[in-house]
């Protein structure tokens, strides 16, 4: 356990609210923050290879013209995702490697190492930041209780950012497609209904166990629209975490960009019809074509449809009431009625237009035989 009372700040997501940018910012400034008594703890001691990778990746990223996120090893940029994934795997009786990370020790070893970092210097604040935490209550409240017990002598502030439900579901659907998943389309009733029992729709389910387990903790719930207005997740976190941050921190521009909505259906079909590796490669090739300016993607694409939008808001109404009570802000989403408004172009019409362009630009894509056959056989 920590040797003295310490403030614990838990940023529990949600997904798609700038958590990746916040993690990168905290990791980049971890040394300066630690000197100021603020610990963004690692999950394990760095190896010689880790240190070499950390030193050389920025150079390699610039040489290969890769995005900034490739310049920092994920194990040290997002250590608490690794912790959360490990806790979930142990809860499920699975000791396999956790997603996206390598060399992840047991949760017992991770917590032991976190506590050793807390004792190493005059640490007064510990920050744990992971969007994966937002899944804990749906999996098992004992995961949250474990965090409480590990930091039982800390004062706690729990921070969570939430997006308007229609915008969130569309963004999360795109994230799932990027991961190679095969969700039902949001324009179908089954696509919406699949989300209703989950933390991706039921924000009360997401929050309730945290409130119950951390009785008396400060709870800060932020509307993602306000987060963006405040200058992004990093500045918003600094403004609302209740801790005085040192000045002159390094900026670390990074994001987890969403997929263009006009490409959702083509990528969904690719995930269904191509092998997993080929589907991801297919996405990369098309995204490269988009970034090169060779595709003119339709804008304002409607993914939900009027009927599903009305159903969504009807189901979300009591959840919205709960969030407003917890946040002390009613209505929490002042523009929630805008979620009833459809965008200009139907998804399938947008998909047809993109498909015609892809066929015309096929020579630029350098597709495999499997990918080329798939593209030509799409029936819309």
VEXTIKE-6436 format. One line per field, with one value per residue: y, x, z of N, C-alpha, C in turn; residue number from 1; residue in three letters. Coordinates in steps of 0.02 Angstrom, whole numbers, always signed. Each point is the difference from the previous one (the first is absolute). Layout:
<rs>
n_py c(Y  ...)
n_px c(X  ...)
n_pz c(Z  ...)
ca_py c(Y  ...)
ca_px c(X  ...)
ca_pz c(Z  ...)
c_py c(Y  ...)
c_px c(X  ...)
c_pz c(Z  ...)
n c(NUM  ...)
res c(ala  ...)
</rs>
This chain:
<rs>
n_py c(-59  +55  +29  +41  +40  -19  +50  -34  +9  -20  -1  -10  +49  -12  -48  +15  +18  -19  -60  -19  +58  -11  -64  +18  +48  -41  -45  +45  +21  -66  +13  +50  -38  -50  +44  +10  -64  -1  -58  -9  -51  -29  -48  +14  -22  +52  -39  -28  -49  +6  +8  -51  -35  +20  -13  -57  -15  +55  -21  -63  +27  +45  -47  -37  +62  -31  -12  +54  -35  -7  +61  -29  -46  -39  -44  +54  +1  -63  +10  +45  +6  -8  +42  +41  -8  +7  +50  +20  -11  +26  +49  -7  -4  +53  -37  -1  +16  +61  +27  +5  -35  +8  -57  -15  +23  -38  +6  -55  -21  +15  -19  -54  +0  +9  -41  -38  +17  -13  -51  +0  +44  +65  -56  +47  -13  -47  -4  -32  -14  -21  +1  -47  +45  +32  -54  +23  +49  -3  -4  +40  +21  -65  +14  +34  -50  -36  +45  -2  -65  +5  +46  -43  +25  +0  +66  -5  +14  -14  -4  +24  -9  +30  -36  +47  -34  +40  +54  -20  -22  +55  +37  -31  +6  +60  +8  -29  +38  +50  -27  +5  +31  -35  +61  -7  +20  +62  -5  -58  -20  -55  +45  +36  -49  -17  +66  -8  -64  +32  +8  -25  -20  -48  +65  -15  -51  +42  +46  -37  -50  +47  +25  -62  -16  +58  -20  +58  -35  +46  +20  -2  +18  -8  +49  -49  +26  +2  -64  -8  +31  -38  -30  -49  -65  +21  +55  -36  -50  +41  +25  -65  -16  +65  -8  +33  +7  -25  +56  +22  -34  -55  +28  -43  +28  -26  -42  -23  +19  +23  -50  +18  +32  +31  -19  +16  +4  +32  +34  +10  +9  +41  +23  -1  +27  +39  -30  -12  -29  -33  -6  -9  -41  -25  +5  -25  -42  -9  -5  -36  -31  -3  -17  -38  +7  -66  +5  +12  +0  -29  +59  +11  -56  -21  -19  +40  +51  +29  -60  -17  +59  -6  -62  +24  +55  -39  -45  +53  +18  -59  -23  +40  -17  -63  +8  +33  -47  -47  +31  +3  -27  +35  -18  -61  -27  +64  -32  -36  +49  +28  -47  +35  +44  -21  -31  +30  -44  -41  -42  -35  +59  +20  -60  +6  +63  -20  -49  +42  +44  -47  -18  +65  -4  -56  +25  +52  -43  -30  -20  -43  -61  -17  +53  -11  -65  +15  +46  -42  -42  +59  -23  +58)
n_px c(+41  -30  +60  -38  -45  -33  -1  -55  +22  -62  +32  -66  +20  -47  -16  +45  +35  +48  -16  +6  -28  -45  -4  +2  -43  -35  +4  -12  -43  +4  +58  -24  -52  +42  +38  -61  +16  -4  -26  +25  -20  +58  -11  +60  +55  +28  +0  +58  -37  -39  +56  +25  -56  -4  +65  -12  -56  +12  +63  -17  -42  +46  +47  -46  +2  +12  -62  -11  -58  +33  +6  -51  +39  -46  +47  +33  -32  -20  +40  -49  +4  +67  +1  -42  +33  +56  -29  -21  +60  +25  -43  +18  +52  +19  +55  -35  +37  +7  -57  +35  +8  +62  +23  -64  +26  -3  -64  +13  +38  -51  -47  +37  +7  -65  -11  +45  -33  -55  +37  +16  -50  +0  -30  -40  +10  -46  +18  -57  +17  -63  -14  +46  +15  -23  +35  +32  -44  +4  +66  +20  -45  +18  +1  -56  -27  +30  -19  -61  +6  +24  -48  -6  +62  -30  +3  -61  +22  -63  +33  -52  +15  -56  -11  -30  -53  -30  +34  -13  -61  -7  +30  -35  -52  +23  +7  -58  -20  +32  -31  -38  -41  -54  -9  -61  -24  +17  -6  +23  -61  +22  +24  -55  -44  +50  -7  -66  +18  +40  +62  -4  -52  +5  +3  -62  -2  +27  -42  -55  +36  +23  -61  -23  +52  +0  -33  -27  +15  +43  -54  +40  -60  +34  -34  +9  -60  -8  +20  -32  -52  +16  +7  -43  +10  +58  -20  -50  +42  +46  -51  -15  +65  +1  +47  +47  -4  +61  +32  -7  -57  +29  -16  -49  +0  -57  -26  -60  +19  -61  -36  +11  -55  +22  +50  -45  -45  +42  +21  -65  -16  +52  -18  -58  +21  +44  +58  +13  +58  -34  -47  +45  +32  -59  -13  +60  -12  -62  +20  +48  -48  -35  +52  +6  -63  +4  -28  -59  +7  -59  -25  -8  +34  -60  +22  -41  -23  -55  -22  +61  +2  -63  +13  +55  -30  -49  +44  +29  -63  -16  +42  -26  -57  +22  +25  -56  -31  +37  -8  -62  -17  -55  -10  +26  -39  +14  +41  -25  -45  +60  +1  -57  +48  -26  +55  +37  +50  -42  +14  -51  -31  +24  -18  -56  -2  +16  -45  -38  +17  -11  -53  -13  +16  -27  +24  -24  -48  +20  -61  -7  +9  +8  +38  +32  -3  +18  +45  +16  -2  +19  -54  -15)
n_pz c(+0  -21  +8  -35  +29  -53  -41  -14  -61  -10  -58  -1  -39  -40  -43  -46  +54  -41  +22  -64  -16  +48  -17  -64  +18  +39  -48  -47  +46  -1  -28  -38  -15  -7  -30  -26  +10  -67  +16  -61  +39  -9  -45  -25  +29  -28  -53  -12  -24  +55  +36  -34  +6  +63  -2  -33  +32  +36  -1  +17  +45  +14  +1  +32  +23  +57  +23  +40  -4  -59  +26  +30  +29  -23  +18  -23  -58  +0  +53  +9  -66  +2  +52  -31  -56  +37  +33  -59  -27  +55  -5  -64  +42  -35  -7  -57  -52  +24  -24  -56  +55  +22  +23  +2  +57  +53  +14  +35  -51  -41  +43  +8  -67  -6  +49  -31  -56  +33  +21  -64  -9  +8  -16  -25  -66  -8  -63  +0  -62  -9  -65  +9  +46  -54  -14  +53  +4  -66  +9  +48  +45  +6  -65  +9  +34  -48  -44  +27  +4  -62  -2  +52  -4  -59  -6  -24  -61  -19  -57  -32  -64  -17  -55  -35  +17  -44  +20  +63  -10  -37  +46  +48  -40  -15  +65  +7  -50  +31  +52  -55  +42  +12  +24  +25  -59  +15  -66  +22  +15  -29  -43  +7  -7  -40  -4  +0  +8  -43  +25  -61  +35  +46  -1  +19  -42  -43  +25  +3  -25  -40  -6  -8  -39  -31  +54  -13  -54  -20  -30  -52  -23  -56  -28  -44  -13  +66  +0  -57  +27  +52  -59  +16  -2  -26  -33  -22  -8  -24  -35  -6  -4  +13  -46  +33  -65  -9  -9  -62  +4  -22  -58  -7  -60  +19  -42  +10  -61  -10  -20  -63  +13  -54  +41  +47  -47  -38  +53  +15  -64  +0  +60  -31  -57  +29  -7  +64  -17  -46  +45  +47  -40  -14  +65  +13  -49  +21  +63  -27  -34  +56  +39  -55  +20  -6  +60  -28  +66  -5  +14  +65  +11  -12  +60  +33  -33  -24  -20  -16  -28  -20  -20  -26  -18  -23  -20  -28  -4  +29  -45  -45  +27  +1  -61  -17  +35  -29  -58  +25  -57  +1  -63  +7  -47  +1  -43  +49  -4  -7  +47  -3  -14  -56  -21  -47  +2  -27  +49  -22  -6  +59  +22  -35  +20  +62  -5  -33  +47  +46  -34  -5  +66  -20  -57  +33  +11  -56  -16  +50  -23  +64  +12  -57  +13  +63  -18  -47  +52  +28  +30  -28)
ca_py c(+59  +63  +14  +57  +21  +25  +12  -42  +24  -54  +20  -64  +4  -58  -7  +51  +67  +30  -33  -15  +62  +14  -47  +19  +61  -17  -41  +42  +45  -38  +18  +66  -7  -36  +49  +43  -41  -30  -62  -38  -58  -53  -65  -43  +35  -4  -41  +33  +5  +54  +64  +9  +14  +66  +50  -1  +3  +65  +8  -45  +25  +57  -25  -37  +44  -31  +47  +8  -53  -54  +21  -20  -69  +0  -24  +55  +53  -20  -55  -19  -45  -66  -21  -15  -62  -55  -12  -33  -68  -40  -8  -51  -61  -5  +29  +13  +68  +48  +32  +58  +9  -57  -4  +27  -45  -9  +62  +6  +29  +70  +42  +3  +47  +67  +22  +16  +66  +49  +8  +19  +71  +32  -1  +16  -14  -54  +2  -59  +25  -54  -8  -70  +1  +11  -65  -39  -11  -50  -65  -19  +53  -18  +33  +67  -10  -13  +65  +34  -32  +13  +69  +13  +58  +58  +36  -22  +38  -40  +44  -36  +42  -35  +31  -8  -72  -16  +11  -51  -66  +2  -1  -65  -47  +7  -29  -72  -18  +5  -59  -60  -33  -8  +19  +14  +71  +40  +16  -55  -1  -47  +34  +42  -41  -37  +44  +25  -25  +7  +66  +44  +37  +10  +37  -13  -62  +17  +41  -16  -39  +45  +41  -43  -26  +56  +45  +61  +26  +53  -26  +53  -26  +54  -7  +3  +63  +51  -17  +25  +73  +20  -7  -70  -40  +16  +61  -10  -40  +44  +49  -30  -55  +23  +0  +53  -28  +45  +36  -17  -71  -12  -21  -62  -4  -69  -14  -64  +25  -45  -16  +38  -35  -27  -63  -49  -61  -37  -32  -53  -57  -27  -39  -61  -41  -11  -24  +55  +41  +31  +53  +57  +26  +33  +65  +43  +20  +49  +61  +32  +32  +59  +51  +26  +43  -34  -15  +55  -35  +38  +25  -1  -66  -23  -70  -27  +1  +36  -44  -19  +59  +8  -55  +12  +53  -26  -44  +36  +53  -9  +1  +72  +28  -23  +35  +69  +0  -13  +55  +63  +41  -23  -66  -10  +15  +50  -7  -70  -4  +0  -70  -23  +27  -41  +33  +10  -54  -68  -37  -45  +42  +22  -59  -12  +50  -16  -62  +17  +32  -50  -41  +41  +12  -65  -8  +35  -34  -57  -50  -71  -33  -6  +66  +23  -37  +26  +66  -5  -38  +33  +13  +52)
ca_px c(-41  +38  +26  -32  -58  +16  -58  -5  -45  -17  -35  -27  -25  -19  +34  -10  -8  +66  +42  +64  +39  +16  +51  +63  +22  +24  +60  +54  +21  +1  +58  -11  -55  +25  +39  -49  -39  -57  +25  -34  +44  +10  -25  +58  +63  +21  +59  +49  -31  -49  +35  +26  -58  -24  +48  +8  -64  -15  +41  -27  -65  +10  +29  -51  -59  -55  -33  +34  -12  +48  +64  +3  -25  -67  +2  +16  -48  -66  +13  -58  -39  +29  -23  -72  -8  +24  -49  -58  +19  +3  -69  -30  +39  +40  +66  +33  +22  -55  -1  +40  +58  +45  +36  -42  +1  -64  -23  +33  +66  -8  -17  +59  +47  -29  +11  +71  +11  -29  +44  +67  +10  -52  -59  -62  -57  +9  -50  -12  -39  -13  -68  -20  -34  -72  -32  +4  -64  -40  +34  -8  +17  +59  +58  +2  +16  +72  +34  -14  +39  +72  +14  -51  +17  +3  -59  -10  -41  -15  -15  -28  -27  -52  -23  -71  -5  +3  +68  +43  -10  +29  +72  +20  -10  +60  +57  -7  +19  +74  +27  -15  -62  -53  -63  -58  -1  -41  -64  -45  -22  +43  +63  -10  -19  +58  +37  -41  +17  +71  +24  +5  -63  -26  +50  -14  +36  +71  +19  -31  +44  +54  -30  -14  +62  +40  -46  +33  +48  -21  -19  +0  -24  +6  -29  +55  -4  +33  +71  +29  -1  +52  +66  +19  -1  +57  -15  -59  +21  +38  -46  -51  +24  +9  +72  +38  +51  +56  -4  +47  -1  +7  -60  +11  -59  -16  -71  -22  -49  -54  -6  -51  -64  -18  +36  -19  -31  +50  +46  -37  -4  +68  +13  -39  +16  +72  +36  +10  +57  -14  -49  +36  +42  -47  -14  +59  +9  -51  +14  +56  -29  -36  +48  +33  -46  -25  -71  -42  -49  -61  -3  -66  -30  -46  +13  -49  -68  -46  -33  +48  +16  -54  +4  +60  -14  -51  +33  +54  -28  +12  +72  +18  -22  +48  +64  -9  -1  +68  +44  -27  -7  -59  +16  +71  +11  -51  -19  -19  -52  +33  +13  -56  +7  +38  +47  -28  +3  -9  +63  +8  +13  +70  +42  +1  +42  +70  +17  +14  +66  +51  +9  +35  +68  +26  +71  +40  -5  +46  -35  +13  -53  -58  -29  -27  -62  -50  -22  -41  -61  -45  -67  -33)
ca_pz c(+0  -1  +67  +30  -39  -66  -41  -59  -53  -46  -61  -21  -70  -40  -63  -52  +29  +6  +51  -30  +2  +70  +21  -31  +33  +66  -7  -24  +54  +63  +41  +30  +47  +59  +39  +33  +47  -35  -28  -52  +10  -49  +23  +14  -13  -70  -15  -44  -66  +5  -1  -68  -42  +18  -25  -73  -37  -31  -60  -51  -21  -46  -62  -38  -6  +37  +46  +64  +49  -7  +30  +70  +8  +29  +69  +45  -14  +26  +47  +41  -43  +11  +66  -3  -39  +40  +52  -32  -19  +62  +23  -42  +5  -60  +11  -64  -11  -5  -66  -19  +44  +8  +63  +53  +59  +35  +31  +65  -11  -23  +58  +43  -31  +7  +69  +8  -30  +46  +58  -23  +9  +40  -43  +35  -45  -49  -54  -41  -56  -49  -23  +13  +65  -8  -9  +61  +35  -37  +5  +71  +47  +40  -30  +29  +71  +4  -3  +63  +53  -11  +17  +51  +42  -44  -21  -70  -48  -59  -56  -57  -52  -36  -62  -17  -14  -71  -22  +29  -31  -67  +7  +25  -55  -43  +35  -5  -68  -4  +34  -39  +23  -50  +31  -42  -17  +45  -32  +17  +70  +37  +13  +59  +58  +26  +45  +55  +67  +12  +23  -58  -2  +68  +39  +71  +15  +2  +57  +64  +44  +24  +52  +57  +30  +26  +34  +24  -48  -46  -66  -50  -65  -48  -67  -47  -38  +41  +0  -62  +3  +48  -30  -5  +62  +44  +36  +41  +58  +44  +30  +43  +42  +69  +17  -32  -44  -15  -64  -53  -18  -71  -36  -38  -43  -18  +2  -26  -48  -20  -71  -36  +4  -66  -10  +50  -26  -39  +47  +36  -45  -7  +60  -4  -58  -8  +59  +48  -20  -64  +12  +28  -54  -46  +31  -5  -70  -16  +38  -34  -59  +24  +21  -60  -36  -60  +9  +24  +42  +19  +68  +32  -13  +53  +16  +47  -25  +43  +49  +51  +40  +49  +47  +40  +50  +46  +47  +36  +42  +72  +12  -2  +64  +51  -9  +22  +73  +25  -19  +24  -61  -38  -29  -8  -71  -17  -70  -12  -52  -66  -18  -41  -68  -48  -46  -66  -49  +24  +1  -57  -58  +7  -12  -72  -31  +16  -34  -70  -2  +14  -61  -49  +24  +24  -16  +50  +65  +1  +41  -10  -38  +44  +9  -63  -12  +46  -21  -61  +12  +47  -28  +39)
c_py c(+63  +19  +58  +19  +34  +12  -44  +32  -57  +30  -64  +2  +50  -11  +60  +69  +33  -32  -16  +62  +16  -47  +19  +62  -16  -41  +42  +44  -35  +21  +67  -3  -33  +46  +47  -39  -34  -61  -28  -65  -47  -66  -48  +40  -6  -45  +40  +10  +55  +68  +16  +18  +70  +54  +4  +7  +68  +12  -42  +25  +58  -24  -35  +40  -31  +51  +2  -57  -57  +17  -19  -70  -1  -23  +57  +61  -15  -57  -23  -35  -71  -28  -22  -64  -61  -18  -36  -72  -46  -13  -57  -65  -12  +35  +12  +73  +46  +35  +60  +8  -64  +2  +30  -48  -10  +67  +10  +32  +72  +45  +7  +51  +72  +26  +15  +67  +55  +14  +29  +73  +29  +7  +17  -14  -55  +4  -67  +20  -56  -1  -71  -5  +6  -65  -40  -17  -53  -69  -27  +58  -16  +30  +71  -4  -13  +65  +38  -28  +14  +71  +24  +58  +64  +36  -8  +50  -43  +47  -42  +51  -42  +40  -9  -68  -16  +7  -53  -67  -2  -5  -68  -55  +2  -30  -76  -24  +4  -61  -65  -36  +4  +18  +6  +74  +39  +19  -55  +3  -46  +32  +44  -42  -36  +42  +16  -27  +15  +70  +48  +36  +19  +33  -7  -64  +14  +31  -29  -37  +41  +43  -42  -21  +55  +51  +61  +28  +59  -31  +59  -31  +58  -18  +9  +61  +56  -13  +28  +76  +26  -7  -71  -34  +18  +62  -8  -40  +44  +47  -31  -57  +21  +1  +56  -32  +49  +34  -28  -75  -7  -20  -62  -13  -72  -9  -70  +15  -52  -13  +48  -40  -31  -67  -56  -66  -41  -35  -55  -63  -33  -44  -67  -48  -14  -32  +60  +46  +37  +57  +62  +32  +38  +70  +48  +26  +54  +66  +38  +37  +64  +55  +30  +43  -31  -19  +63  -32  +44  +20  -5  -64  -22  -75  -32  -6  +29  -45  -18  +59  +12  -54  +11  +50  -23  -44  +37  +49  -11  +0  +72  +34  -18  +38  +71  +6  -9  +60  +67  +49  -28  +54  -7  +13  +50  -4  -70  -6  +1  -71  -29  +20  -44  +43  -3  -61  -69  -40  -42  +39  +24  -58  -14  +49  -14  -62  +13  +32  -50  -45  +39  +10  -65  -8  +34  -37  -58  -56  -70  -30  -6  +67  +25  -35  +24  +67  -4  -36  +32  +16  +50  +20)
c_px c(+44  +20  -35  -62  +20  -64  +3  -50  -10  -37  -24  -30  -56  +47  -16  -14  +69  +45  +69  +46  +21  +54  +68  +30  +30  +65  +60  +29  +9  +58  -10  -56  +24  +41  -46  -45  -60  +26  -49  +39  +4  -26  +56  +64  +20  +61  +49  -29  -53  +33  +27  -56  -26  +44  +0  -66  -16  +39  -28  -67  +7  +27  -51  -65  -62  -29  +34  -10  +50  +66  +6  -29  -67  +1  +13  -44  -67  +7  -62  -52  +24  -22  -73  -13  +23  -49  -61  +17  +3  -70  -34  +39  +45  +67  +38  +23  -60  +3  +47  +66  +42  +31  -40  +1  -70  -21  +33  +69  -5  -15  +60  +50  -26  +13  +74  +17  -29  +46  +68  +15  -57  -63  -62  -62  +19  -57  -2  -50  -9  -73  -26  -34  -75  -38  -6  -68  -42  +30  -6  +20  +60  +64  +9  +18  +74  +40  -9  +44  +74  +18  -47  +17  +3  -67  -6  -43  -8  -23  -24  -28  -49  -20  -75  -10  +4  +71  +47  -7  +29  +76  +25  -9  +61  +61  -1  +19  +75  +33  -13  -62  -54  -68  -57  +0  -48  -67  -52  -20  +43  +67  -4  -14  +59  +38  -38  +20  +72  +17  +8  -66  -23  +54  -13  +35  +74  +18  -21  +47  +59  -26  -10  +64  +42  -46  +39  +52  -28  -15  -5  -20  -2  -34  +57  -1  +34  +75  +34  +2  +55  +70  +24  +7  +56  -15  -60  +17  +37  -47  -46  +25  +13  +72  +34  +57  +57  -10  +50  +5  +3  -67  +17  -62  -12  -75  -12  -54  -51  +0  -51  -65  -19  +33  -23  -25  +50  +49  -34  -4  +68  +17  -37  +27  +74  +29  +18  +57  -14  -50  +34  +45  -42  -18  +59  +9  -51  +11  +59  -24  -38  +49  +37  -45  -30  -74  -36  -57  -61  +2  -71  -38  -42  +8  -56  -70  -48  -31  +48  +20  -54  +2  +58  -15  -53  +32  +50  -27  +11  +74  +25  -19  +48  +66  -5  +0  +70  +47  -22  -10  -58  -22  +75  +21  -53  -24  -25  -53  +30  +16  -57  +6  +44  +47  -28  -3  -6  +65  +10  +12  +73  +47  +5  +46  +74  +22  +17  +69  +56  +13  +39  +73  +35  +74  +45  +2  +49  -27  +26  -57  -64  -35  -33  -66  -56  -27  -47  -67  -49  -66  -36  -66)
c_pz c(+0  +71  +35  -40  -65  -38  -62  -49  -49  -59  -34  -71  -5  -59  -45  +29  +10  +51  -27  +3  +72  +25  -29  +33  +69  -3  -22  +55  +67  +45  +34  +52  +64  +45  +39  +48  -31  -38  -52  -6  -59  +29  +18  -12  -74  -8  -42  -69  +0  -6  -69  -47  +12  -30  -76  -39  -29  -64  -57  -26  -49  -66  -43  -9  +33  +48  +67  +49  -5  +34  +73  +8  +39  +73  +49  -14  +33  +50  +38  -42  +10  +67  -2  -39  +40  +55  -28  -18  +61  +28  -38  +0  -59  +12  -64  -4  -8  -67  -4  +39  +3  +69  +58  +59  +29  +32  +69  -8  -23  +59  +47  -27  +4  +71  +13  -31  +44  +59  -18  +12  +40  -42  +42  -42  -48  -51  -36  -54  -52  -19  +12  +68  -8  -10  +65  +30  -35  +6  +71  +45  +44  -28  +29  +74  +9  -2  +66  +55  -7  +22  +56  +46  -41  -2  -76  -38  -62  -55  -60  -50  -43  -62  -9  -34  -74  -26  +27  -36  -71  +4  +24  -53  -47  +32  -5  -71  -10  +32  -39  +22  -54  +29  -51  -16  +45  -31  +13  +73  +42  +17  +61  +62  +31  +51  +65  +68  +21  +26  -58  -14  +70  +43  +75  +23  +6  +67  +68  +47  +25  +57  +63  +36  +32  +32  +27  -47  -38  -68  -48  -67  -49  -66  -50  -45  +38  +4  -62  -1  +46  -29  -5  +67  +48  +42  +45  +63  +50  +38  +52  +45  +72  +23  -38  -41  -9  -68  -49  -13  -76  -29  -40  -41  -21  +4  -27  -52  -19  -75  -33  -4  -67  -14  +47  -31  -40  +47  +40  -43  -10  +60  -1  -53  -11  +62  +43  -22  -65  +8  +28  -53  -51  +26  -10  -71  -19  +37  -31  -63  +20  +19  -59  -43  -62  +4  +24  +39  +12  +73  +27  -14  +60  +11  +41  -31  +50  +54  +56  +44  +53  +53  +49  +56  +50  +53  +45  +51  +75  +17  +1  +64  +56  -5  +25  +76  +28  -12  +29  -57  -42  -49  -9  -72  -22  -72  -17  -55  -70  -23  -41  -73  -43  -40  -71  -46  +33  -6  -62  -65  +1  -17  -75  -36  +12  -38  -74  -6  +12  -60  -53  +19  +20  -14  +50  +67  +7  +45  -14  -41  +41  +8  -64  -16  +45  -24  -61  +13  +49  -36  +44  -33)
n c(1  2  3  4  5  6  7  8  9  10  11  12  13  14  15  16  17  18  19  20  21  22  23  24  25  26  27  28  29  30  31  32  33  34  35  36  37  38  39  40  41  42  43  44  45  46  47  48  49  50  51  52  53  54  55  56  57  58  59  60  61  62  63  64  65  66  67  68  69  70  71  72  73  74  75  76  77  78  79  80  81  82  83  84  85  86  87  88  89  90  91  92  93  94  95  96  97  98  99  100  101  102  103  104  105  106  107  108  109  110  111  112  113  114  115  116  117  118  119  120  121  122  123  124  125  126  127  128  129  130  131  132  133  134  135  136  137  138  139  140  141  142  143  144  145  146  147  148  149  150  151  152  153  154  155  156  157  158  159  160  161  162  163  164  165  166  167  168  169  170  171  172  173  174  175  176  177  178  179  180  181  182  183  184  185  186  187  188  189  190  191  192  193  194  195  196  197  198  199  200  201  202  203  204  205  206  207  208  209  210  211  212  213  214  215  216  217  218  219  220  221  222  223  224  225  226  227  228  229  230  231  232  233  234  235  236  237  238  239  240  241  242  243  244  245  246  247  248  249  250  251  252  253  254  255  256  257  258  259  260  261  262  263  264  265  266  267  268  269  270  271  272  273  274  275  276  277  278  279  280  281  282  283  284  285  286  287  288  289  290  291  292  293  294  295  296  297  298  299  300  301  302  303  304  305  306  307  308  309  310  311  312  313  314  315  316  317  318  319  320  321  322  323  324  325  326  327  328  329  330  331  332  333  334  335  336  337  338  339  340  341  342  343  344  345  346  347  348  349  350  351  352  353  354  355  356  357  358  359  360  361  362  363  364  365  366  367  368  369  370  371  372  373  374  375  376  377  378  379  380)
res c(unk  unk  unk  unk  unk  unk  unk  unk  unk  unk  unk  unk  unk  unk  unk  unk  unk  unk  unk  unk  unk  unk  unk  unk  unk  unk  unk  unk  unk  unk  unk  unk  unk  unk  unk  unk  unk  unk  unk  unk  unk  unk  unk  unk  unk  unk  unk  unk  unk  unk  unk  unk  unk  unk  unk  unk  unk  unk  unk  unk  unk  unk  unk  unk  unk  unk  unk  unk  unk  unk  unk  unk  unk  unk  unk  unk  unk  unk  unk  unk  unk  unk  unk  unk  unk  unk  unk  unk  unk  unk  unk  unk  unk  unk  unk  unk  unk  unk  unk  unk  unk  unk  unk  unk  unk  unk  unk  unk  unk  unk  unk  unk  unk  unk  unk  unk  unk  unk  unk  unk  unk  unk  unk  unk  unk  unk  unk  unk  unk  unk  unk  unk  unk  unk  unk  unk  unk  unk  unk  unk  unk  unk  unk  unk  unk  unk  unk  unk  unk  unk  unk  unk  unk  unk  unk  unk  unk  unk  unk  unk  unk  unk  unk  unk  unk  unk  unk  unk  unk  unk  unk  unk  unk  unk  unk  unk  unk  unk  unk  unk  unk  unk  unk  unk  unk  unk  unk  unk  unk  unk  unk  unk  unk  unk  unk  unk  unk  unk  unk  unk  unk  unk  unk  unk  unk  unk  unk  unk  unk  unk  unk  unk  unk  unk  unk  unk  unk  unk  unk  unk  unk  unk  unk  unk  unk  unk  unk  unk  unk  unk  unk  unk  unk  unk  unk  unk  unk  unk  unk  unk  unk  unk  unk  unk  unk  unk  unk  unk  unk  unk  unk  unk  unk  unk  unk  unk  unk  unk  unk  unk  unk  unk  unk  unk  unk  unk  unk  unk  unk  unk  unk  unk  unk  unk  unk  unk  unk  unk  unk  unk  unk  unk  unk  unk  unk  unk  unk  unk  unk  unk  unk  unk  unk  unk  unk  unk  unk  unk  unk  unk  unk  unk  unk  unk  unk  unk  unk  unk  unk  unk  unk  unk  unk  unk  unk  unk  unk  unk  unk  unk  unk  unk  unk  unk  unk  unk  unk  unk  unk  unk  unk  unk  unk  unk  unk  unk  unk  unk  unk  unk  unk  unk  unk  unk  unk  unk  unk  unk  unk  unk  unk  unk  unk  unk  unk  unk  unk  unk  unk  unk  unk  unk  unk  unk  unk  unk  unk  unk  unk  unk  unk  unk  unk  unk  unk  unk  unk  unk  unk  unk)
</rs>
